[in-house]
């Protein structure tokens, strides 16, 4: 064996110590990781390093034997024979090492398969444990559900008011909404209600107040509709009594508390459900037509913007905003644009069909007259008050709702200025124009026939 090869294989007397110590250290690491994810990985490393350890030990043994033989060889002839014998022995040992290496490789493969089977068995065991855990969890949930159901039954038996609470709230909301769908001018008059209907609303108000301590979050939409209906009830009651008192002072004056109740309930409705578009629009109407004091007009603008964002295809928020721009900001062009958009929509609000067609035409006529567009104003005015009642059922219904208010509106909007600092009516300039005066007179004659 050459000197360089001997230098590689021949170790000092402590060679086995250098071979065994790392192996023992690796076994210690395996013991430390035996219950973690790295345990199987460490065992694979042992299996892979074992052949290397055996090969290194065998090489060391061969090299050590070769050195001893070379030391005791005294003559060159004997040396040649010995070298030949050694080479033959090395060749045989090399074959043996090759077989040993093949055997170790096969053992490593078998070891890897064994590890895989062990991992599979562990995975199956973990899956079985997980299934048992799921079954136990399901059992606990079912038992808990039965206990909750029994608890609810006991509570409802002791406190009947809580039984079918959602159904009761829906009934309240439907009844109030039927009597007072909105607070708008076209809504049913308070004085036309049957006395029993009024008492039913008052009864619902007191019954619903009893539920105030309870958490109604799960039924917030139903609760919001009840507050909304109560707000409309007091708002319509207030404006009806106010109108009657203005026409006949012998009639009782409106109760200011009714106005505040209307404001309170409409605000409460939006507090419970901030997406209630119908309540939002009724609250806007309250601010524009019943009480516009304080910060109500600013609040009305904010409500209109929010309502349009929640329900962009509606007419009503545009109608309200156009009224605000016309009467408060004197922005007649923007009012005209908003009313034109409203006419193009097919929904009044949410899923309700289009309404107020004739009022929208009339308000746009007022805006166009203020802008100086007399041609557009007279066309809209004649469209708002047609020569004959519409024959189509839906348009006839809208016309009947609008015409009563249009009669009063036309009188006010044709008035001349009453004083130096008082503005003229919106249609006054149209009525005094030589070009359009006769057509305005024809519209007034039509009104007298309805």
C-alpha atoms as one frame of an Amber mdcrd trajectory, in Angstrom:
protein
   0.000   0.000   0.000   1.393   3.455  -0.919   2.462   5.816   1.828  -0.270
   8.365   0.947  -2.959   5.754   1.222  -1.549   4.573   4.501  -1.559   8.176
   5.755  -5.267   8.382   4.957  -6.306   5.146   6.642  -3.832   4.560   9.424
  -5.064   6.285  12.519  -3.421   6.502  15.910  -4.199   4.096  18.701  -7.372
   5.988  19.620  -9.001   5.728  16.156 -12.042   3.743  17.335 -12.659   6.403
  19.934 -12.931   9.054  17.187 -15.318   6.779  15.282 -17.535   5.785  18.210
 -17.820   9.215  19.934 -19.744  10.951  17.069 -21.960   7.889  16.764 -22.764
   7.988  20.488 -23.402  11.745  20.243 -25.845  11.126  17.387 -27.632   8.495
  19.472 -27.927  11.034  22.304 -29.530  13.527  19.901 -31.952  10.831  18.746
 -32.959  10.132  22.366 -33.489  13.855  22.909 -35.686  14.122  19.780 -37.386
  10.751  20.114 -40.882  12.304  20.583 -40.571  15.214  18.170 -40.866  15.544
  14.423 -37.052  15.204  14.059 -36.889  11.683  15.620 -37.516   9.776  12.353
 -35.072  12.086  10.548 -32.317  11.324  13.106 -32.887   7.600  12.761 -32.444
   7.902   9.015 -29.123   9.707   9.630 -28.005   6.828  11.858 -28.890   4.349
   9.160 -26.945   6.339   6.585 -23.901   6.904   8.808 -23.603   3.292   9.971
 -22.102   2.032   6.664 -19.588   4.887   6.701 -18.531   4.006  10.240 -18.063
   0.340   9.355 -16.123   1.182   6.202 -13.868   3.615   8.061 -13.222   1.022
  10.786 -12.408  -1.679   8.234 -10.050   0.630   6.373  -8.322   1.499   9.592
  -7.914  -2.195  10.454  -6.462  -3.045   7.037  -4.098  -0.105   7.090  -2.938
  -0.966  10.604  -2.261  -4.581   9.623  -0.346  -3.449   6.545   1.926  -1.233
   8.585   2.746  -4.057  11.003   3.604  -6.444   8.187   5.825  -3.943   6.436
   7.834  -3.373   9.568   8.843  -7.045   9.977   9.872  -7.695   6.356  13.706
  -7.879   6.356  14.716  -8.931   2.795  13.728  -7.724  -0.673  12.807 -11.198
  -2.038  10.614 -11.959   0.851   9.298  -8.431   0.596   8.206  -9.012  -2.997
   6.438 -12.224  -2.022   4.829 -10.625   0.907   3.677  -7.698  -1.202   2.147
 -10.107  -3.708   0.376 -11.975  -0.945  -0.796  -8.702   0.542  -2.123  -7.484
  -2.789  -4.058 -10.736  -3.224  -5.363 -10.392   0.301  -6.317  -6.764  -0.351
  -8.121  -7.782  -3.538 -10.081 -10.404  -1.630 -10.817  -7.970   1.175 -11.894
  -5.358  -1.383 -14.405  -7.849  -2.772 -15.584  -8.556   0.740 -15.928  -4.822
   1.440 -17.903  -4.342  -1.763 -20.287  -7.119  -0.729 -20.508  -5.609   2.739
 -21.271  -2.181   1.270 -24.013  -3.653  -0.926 -25.442  -5.387   2.125 -25.392
  -2.135   4.119 -27.080  -0.222   1.293 -29.787  -2.885   1.205 -30.136  -2.661
   4.984 -30.473   1.150   4.711 -33.264   0.758   2.142 -35.029  -1.758   4.370
 -34.596   0.636   7.298 -36.131   3.490   5.272 -39.101   1.304   4.367 -39.528
   0.404   8.018 -39.517   4.097   8.950 -42.123   4.809   6.285 -44.361   2.050
   7.577 -43.927   3.348  11.109 -44.858   6.869  10.013 -47.908   5.527   8.167
 -49.003   3.622  11.245 -48.582   6.744  13.372 -50.598   8.775  10.871 -53.388
   6.208  10.918 -53.366   6.235  14.686 -53.523  10.069  14.727 -56.422   9.988
  12.241 -58.311   7.542  14.431 -57.727   9.736  17.471 -58.915  12.798  15.533
 -62.093  11.000  14.433 -62.773   9.968  18.015 -62.234  13.585  19.085 -64.662
  14.840  16.415 -67.263  12.305  17.504 -66.864  13.385  21.116 -67.124  17.069
  20.160 -70.295  16.387  18.161 -71.779  14.529  21.086 -70.987  17.432  23.419
 -72.520  19.932  20.967 -75.693  17.884  20.645 -75.955  17.579  24.409 -75.382
  21.330  24.815 -78.009  22.061  22.148 -80.541  19.937  23.973 -79.757  21.698
  27.238 -80.156  25.126  25.599 -83.449  24.070  24.032 -84.703  22.850  27.376
 -83.580  26.079  29.052 -85.407  28.188  26.444 -88.525  26.089  26.905 -88.417
  26.592  30.664 -87.856  30.352  30.307 -90.715  30.707  27.826 -93.011  28.691
  30.082 -92.253  31.035  32.991 -92.166  34.220  30.875 -94.718  33.842  28.053
 -93.845  37.292  26.692 -90.600  35.838  25.352 -92.313  33.037  23.425 -92.244
  33.724  19.662 -90.862  37.181  20.285 -89.731  37.537  16.681 -93.227  36.705
  15.417 -94.755  39.295  17.731 -92.338  41.969  16.591 -93.020  41.208  12.936
 -96.754  41.505  13.572 -96.300  44.864  15.302 -94.079  46.191  12.522 -96.422
  45.007   9.751 -99.453  46.577  11.400 -97.833  49.957  12.005 -96.274  49.966
   8.523 -99.681  49.216   6.987-101.312  52.112   8.801 -98.404  54.535   8.283
 -96.250  53.445   5.334 -94.453  56.788   5.344 -94.651  60.295   6.699 -94.905
  61.883   3.238 -97.677  64.282   2.260 -99.336  61.612   0.152 -99.698  59.244
   3.104-103.079  58.409   4.590-104.408  61.228   6.722-104.403  60.763  10.451
-107.997  61.927  10.714-109.160  59.218   8.288-107.926  56.435  10.548-110.437
  54.356  12.467-110.224  55.040  16.223-109.442  51.364  16.858-106.419  51.618
  14.561-105.102  54.540  16.563-105.574  52.635  19.809-103.824  49.587  18.368
-100.779  51.707  17.515-100.732  53.168  21.021-101.025  49.666  22.462 -98.080
  48.454  20.382 -96.056  51.450  21.532 -96.487  50.510  25.176 -95.975  46.783
  24.575 -92.767  47.409  22.657 -91.451  49.729  25.367 -91.590  46.760  27.786
 -88.959  44.991  25.639 -86.420  47.801  25.940 -84.252  45.947  28.538 -83.866
  42.950  26.215 -81.151  42.572  23.604 -82.976  42.794  20.281 -79.841  42.800
  18.119 -80.860  39.590  16.355 -84.192  41.237  15.423 -82.853  44.714  14.760
 -84.662  45.098  11.421 -88.036  44.248  12.961 -87.351  46.579  15.897 -86.222
  49.365  13.546 -89.445  49.078  11.543 -91.554  49.381  14.694 -89.709  52.543
  15.756 -90.046  53.799  12.175 -93.803  53.219  12.157 -94.246  54.931  15.524
 -92.260  57.922  14.265 -94.501  58.164  11.202 -97.609  57.854  13.371 -96.704
  60.832  15.551 -95.359  62.819  12.590 -98.565  62.416  10.571-100.644  63.124
  13.683 -98.746  66.345  14.324 -98.851  67.716  10.773-102.549  66.770  10.332
-103.579  68.591  13.499-101.379  71.535  12.521-103.043  71.814   9.107-106.502
  71.629  10.628-105.666  74.303  13.185-104.260  76.598  10.478-107.470  76.272
   8.462-109.772  76.525  11.485-108.359  78.020  14.658-111.220  76.521  16.658
-109.642  73.099  16.130-107.130  71.949  18.784-103.564  73.068  18.230-101.012
  70.358  17.514 -99.204  68.862  20.482 -95.511  69.683  20.478 -94.754  66.430
  22.293 -96.081  64.554  19.257 -93.497  66.286  17.094 -90.718  65.358  19.494
 -91.952  61.780  19.703 -91.831  61.563  15.922 -88.254  62.834  15.916 -87.268
  60.497  18.762 -88.716  57.345  17.186 -87.294  58.055  13.721 -83.848  58.649
  15.221 -84.235  55.494  17.322 -85.096  53.520  14.199 -81.861  54.605  12.524
 -79.866  53.927  15.681 -81.113  50.331  15.732 -80.611  49.830  11.975 -78.517
  52.417  10.162 -79.395  50.876   6.779 -83.160  51.449   7.028 -83.556  53.547
   3.866 -87.293  54.148   4.303 -86.804  55.472   7.848 -83.914  57.599   6.599
 -86.112  59.208   3.924 -88.947  59.806   6.388 -86.498  61.417   8.801 -85.386
  63.680   5.938 -88.996  64.627   5.212 -89.500  65.449   8.899 -86.487  67.780
   8.835 -87.603  69.514   5.616 -91.347  69.837   6.205 -92.203  69.451   9.893
 -89.310  70.951  11.849 -86.361  72.542  10.037 -84.953  74.348  13.069 -81.460
  73.938  14.470 -79.220  71.580  12.570 -82.091  69.707  10.934 -81.332  70.917
   7.387 -77.704  69.818   7.602 -78.880  66.494   8.959 -81.306  66.213   6.041
 -78.442  66.655   3.538 -76.409  63.945   5.242 -79.377  61.577   5.317 -80.067
  62.138   1.614 -76.447  61.358   0.733 -76.462  58.187   2.832 -79.835  57.100
   1.462 -78.629  57.483  -2.142 -75.497  55.504  -1.341 -77.557  52.637   0.112
 -80.245  52.729  -2.581 -78.854  54.483  -5.696 -81.810  53.595  -7.957 -84.485
  55.358  -5.906 -86.514  58.484  -6.662 -87.317  59.609  -3.160 -83.902  60.741
  -1.895 -83.430  62.732  -5.129 -86.875  64.266  -4.680 -86.070  65.296  -1.099
 -82.638  66.625  -2.014 -84.066  68.623  -4.940 -86.593  70.218  -2.581 -83.772
  71.113  -0.174 -81.597  72.622  -2.928 -84.541  74.655  -4.237 -85.969  76.016
  -1.000 -82.837  76.326   1.153 -79.883  76.917  -1.174 -81.771  78.391  -4.171
 -79.694  76.084  -6.360 -82.364  75.712  -9.033 -80.144  74.098 -11.629 -79.107
  71.287  -9.303 -82.727  70.877  -8.244 -83.715  70.579 -11.917 -81.030  67.947
 -12.532 -82.044  65.878  -9.501 -85.722  65.924 -10.501 -84.806  64.906 -14.061
 -82.879  61.938 -12.642 -85.843  61.060 -10.406 -88.222  60.934 -13.382 -85.946
  58.400 -15.088 -86.044  55.994 -12.102 -88.576  53.190 -11.799 -88.386  52.786
  -7.997 -89.684  55.207  -5.400 -87.495  53.637  -2.722 -86.187  50.099  -2.268
 -88.703  47.816  -4.041 -91.623  50.251  -4.065 -92.868  51.266  -7.539 -92.374
  54.794  -8.863 -94.448  57.558  -7.243 -94.952  61.324  -7.199 -94.632  61.658
 -10.984 -96.884  64.725 -11.122 -95.296  66.381  -8.098 -91.847  65.843  -9.650
 -92.981  67.525 -12.895 -94.491  70.377 -10.909 -91.355  70.949  -8.811 -89.210
  70.881 -11.926 -91.511  73.476 -13.526 -90.863  75.720 -10.508 -87.090  75.199
 -10.769 -87.074  75.925 -14.517 -89.150  79.049 -14.074 -86.633  80.314 -11.482
 -83.831  79.518 -13.955 -85.594  81.540 -16.669 -86.436  78.497 -18.792 -90.062
  79.459 -19.431 -90.578  76.969 -22.272 -89.497  74.069 -20.091 -91.489  75.405
 -17.146 -94.840  75.586 -18.988 -94.356  72.124 -20.512 -93.690  70.616 -17.083
 -96.608  72.494 -15.527 -99.028  71.143 -18.152 -97.556  67.653 -17.652 -98.057
  67.950 -13.890-101.712  69.005 -14.281-102.974  67.258 -17.419-106.227  68.074
 -19.191-107.754  64.733 -18.226-107.179  62.203 -15.497-104.748  59.473 -16.617
-106.373  56.223 -17.700-103.495  53.923 -16.725-104.125  52.545 -13.232-100.648
  53.209 -11.839-100.516  56.800 -13.156-104.074  57.467 -12.016-103.135  56.370
  -8.491-100.153  58.734  -8.485-102.239  61.594  -9.849-104.939  61.190  -7.188
-102.252  61.224  -4.475-100.545  64.339  -5.863-103.390  66.549  -7.086-104.698
  67.546  -3.651-101.322  69.029  -2.683-100.797  70.567  -6.129-103.977  72.620
  -5.766-102.574  74.389  -2.716 -99.075  74.620  -4.206-100.223  76.350  -7.410
-102.006  79.060  -5.450 -98.885  79.837  -3.442 -96.473  79.678  -6.368 -98.519
  82.074  -8.550 -98.636  84.788  -5.885 -97.020  88.126  -6.443 -94.628  89.476
  -3.810 -96.645  90.506  -0.770 -94.004  92.895   0.538 -90.715  94.371  -0.548
 -88.626  91.780   1.267 -90.848  88.810   0.518 -90.091  86.667  -2.526 -92.607
  86.068  -5.261 -94.021  82.644  -6.025 -91.955  80.249  -8.069 -94.367  80.473
 -11.045 -95.189  84.162 -10.797 -93.000  85.229 -13.730 -94.574  82.557 -15.876
 -98.078  83.775 -14.999 -97.380  87.396 -15.995 -95.632  86.561 -19.264 -97.717
  87.581 -22.296 -96.523  84.474 -24.090 -97.539  81.974 -21.446-100.277  83.710
 -19.438-103.167  82.022 -21.255-101.635  78.567 -20.826-101.216  79.189 -17.093
-104.903  80.190 -16.938-105.790  76.925 -18.671-103.866  74.972 -16.028-105.752
  76.819 -13.283-109.042  75.937 -14.987-108.028  72.281 -15.092-107.386  72.343
 -11.350-110.906  73.565 -10.687-112.289  70.489 -12.454-110.493  67.999 -10.181
